[in-house]
Amino acid sequence: MAMATEFTAENVEKAVNNFYCNAAVQPDIHRWLQSAQVSPEAWSFCWQLMGPDKDVQVKYFGASCLHVKISKYWNELPPDQFESLLNRTLEQIINSATGPKMILTRLCVALSSLALHSMPDIWANPIDSLILMFQDDTSALDSPQRCNVLLEIFTVLPEEFCSMNLNNARRSALRHELTQNMSKILALLTNLMSPSSPSDVYEHALKCVGSWVEFGAPLNESEQIIIQVFQSLYSQHLFDTAVDTLVKVFSHPDAQRFPYTIQKLLPLVLQLQNMLNSALNEHDMDVCNGVTQIVVSLAENHTKLILECACGEDENKKSDIQKLIRLVLNCSSVPGHFPVDEMCSNMTFTFWYILQDSLQDMEPEKCHQLLVIFQPVYLGLIENLLVKVQFPVDEVYETWSAEEKEQFRCYRQDIGDTMMYAYNILREPLLQHLCNALEVIIKSDKEINIRWELLEAIFFLFSSVAESVDLDEGMCLPKVLELMPKIPFTNVKFISTALSMLGSFGEWMNCHPESLQCAIPLLLQGLGNPEVATAATMALKDVTRETLDHIEPYTPQILHACQAALERGNLKSRENVRIMACIGQALSVLPYVSIMEHLNPILTPHIQQLEQVAKQQPSASVKNTILLKINMFSWLFASLDTDRESGGEKQSKSNQGPKPVFMILQQIAPILRTLVTDWISDPGVIEAVCELLKRSLQTLMDDFAPLSKDVAELLVQMYQTVPHIAILDLTKQLLLMFHADVEFSTVVKLLLQSICNKTLEVFQGDIHQMTDIVEAFMLLLSQVIKKTKHLLFESGNNINDLFQAGIIGMSLPENHTVKASCLFLCEFVSQTEVRAVQECVDSQGNVLLDRIMRAVGGEAPRMVMEHVADVLFCLSKHYLQQMRVWSQDFVSKSGYPSERCSSEEKDRFIKAVLRERVGKTKVRALVKEFTLLCRGLLGTEYASQMVELM
């Protein structure tokens, strides 16, 4: 569609109709309509678009144009046209009262914006005027229609106030005006919310109450109307709207300022117990959800009041609080399974967290007093959660959709979090409660009748509190481990949870090594079942990692079980990788001579397989096998640490020969070189190889030295073909580790030079597609300058080009890339003792200053201004005289770096920066303020809200 150039009513109407008829041109039309909407012509054509003969979409666009012009371009309106605009808007509202609701609403929003812009100087008292205007029965509207129009205006008025972009002074003045008139609106709403009102008027008034509650209607002045809102709950037609309004009442931040009013309203909330009971009997989940929303909004927003009443001397208040807590518990224990049968219980989790958090924040004496009251409450909660966390029977669970199963998984995780909060209150009694429940089930039920769902729930709750359990706990957990061999493990979900529970107590087992006698056999048994192998491998990895000081007696059986699991070949990739980590951890505790004896039979098949696939033609299946084997070796190398710490002391076995990781790496090095040659263009394989070498380096440390030269040459080969961030990361590790090694110095310099030259070539192309490379490269250079700068400045690198690369990096849109580039430039500029750096900055520093100023002027995100400011600080600190010269152009150039800043403001800014010789924080503050000025945000409420994020 060829877009018209003139913004006329006819052209706009055609554009709107085409927008809805032709999806292919919607983006272009949308942009044109946006331009039309903000054009001066919109003041005129908006009325024509709302003519009685126009289509709904055209009328709506006209109403939207009117709102946009009033709300954002009010300053375009000549003062003498206010009366005309007001009268035409009111006339249009009356004409649209019986039409589509969305058009009426948009017009009411426009009128609200008009009122807010004009009160009190132009339109002295719009609230009174509107009430009087719509009480007049001379219009074409009947009484209910007039009421609904007035209510729509008063509903959107506070909403428009909240959405308008106002400075603090104007917002404060308008809030005062609205607050002064609020009593009139509440009185109107009270009258309209009467049994004699038409149902649609009553509901509209109810919505309007919610709007003014959100605005901040004082609770003590709204008590009577809130009581009317509670009465509305008993009307099926009004229930949902009444719920929304009451939730706004109790959750508004200002509500906490009126504790006495909340106490007066509390009995009305408690009366909802009967409504909840009836809804549960009738299985009316909509009513259950609504009641729960009200109860929870009161409870979680007024925990301070709850606690004060609970420990006070007023028995009536204590009684009400106990009833409220029981009501929350009832909402927590609505029968059925979430999310299929009920959607209430998950709403209560936040309350239980806030309650325990508030309890722990209290003074010790008062906290102890309250714990006596609330510990039984939390024990009741535990009983509820033990029911709610249970899986349904398999026949029912299999009928659930994938989305329902995922929701239930997240719900169980929320229950796990709530258990941690409960443990903070209950401590040992919680463990004892679960332990007793487990013991009763096992002792009282015959094996055939034991419900796995209940046992699984107990183990899940145990694992949920594992991180918080005291390491010296010696009563409940040993009892649980003693009972586990007596339990029939017949269900996959149950077995997985039991294994996960064992893994979660790995740190505790390190303090209770006797527990390994029970745990290890169960974990190893799990390795033999592919259906639970995920949980088994994760748990075994956690337990072996945490209990290295005590695992040696179990190492033979661990290694045997792991080897058998690998040989069966029925595990998933991640499970194979985790098993390799378990093997490494188990081997780490053995005498040196035993490690290779155990390791060779385990690794030989995998080395042979890797060698075989390395010779095959590239394909997806071959790649998957290569990645699996490389990752398995990576995790082995990361976990097989023969210099591990034990009891705070290094347990080195390296004096008995080359470390096992070194020997394995030597063995597979030729295979890795073959893989790199054949798969050099595949980022996945290259990344996996680099990760393997990186983990080897971190484990071997100085013992990696004999391999360093070959690895450096391999890195050069890889990076010259396809640059990758993994190569840069490994290069950084290698340089920092061996930069001082005399034998390695030549290779190090060549490696760095090769990396620099290749990356500078990348900068000649479309750098926007490789910002991750730029970021990693800048971080590499920063670390090299910081730790071993001679490598960079004495290796024949093109210093000028590197400096330019840093400047280019600053111009990229990604925050992390800009940050990394700024780090490099700060380090670079600070090297004033290096002649090449001095010459570079002397000749090109003005280019860097230009980049900084453009960034501050608006070309860079505000989130990176702190890092940009650091570069400016370094530049002015080390090159003060040059900065005075360079900044002259910055000050004198008109419209640079922004049209919004004058030469005087730029001069003040640059002089303030140049005065700061040691105050980096001060320069950051100056830059933040100046960038707000350049962006037209200085002094706005938006800027004050966002300044903390910068």
PyMOL commands that set and color helices and strands:
alter all, ss='L'
color gray80, all
select helices_A, chain A and resi 9-21+23-38+42-49+56-72+74-76+79-95+101-118+126-135+143-163+168-192+199-215+219-221+223-232+239-251+253-257+259-270+272-281+285-301+303-310+315-332+345-360+364-388+394-397+402-426+428-444+447-449+452-464+466-468+476-486+492-504+506-511+513-527+530-546+552-568+573-587+592-614+620-639+654-656+660-678+683-721+725-738+742-762+767-769+771-788+790-793+799-810+815-829+835-859+862-878+880-892+903-915+920-934+941-949
alter helices_A, ss='H'
color red, helices_A
select strands_A, chain A and resi 645-646+649-650
alter strands_A, ss='S'
color yellow, strands_A
deselect
rebuild
show_as cartoon
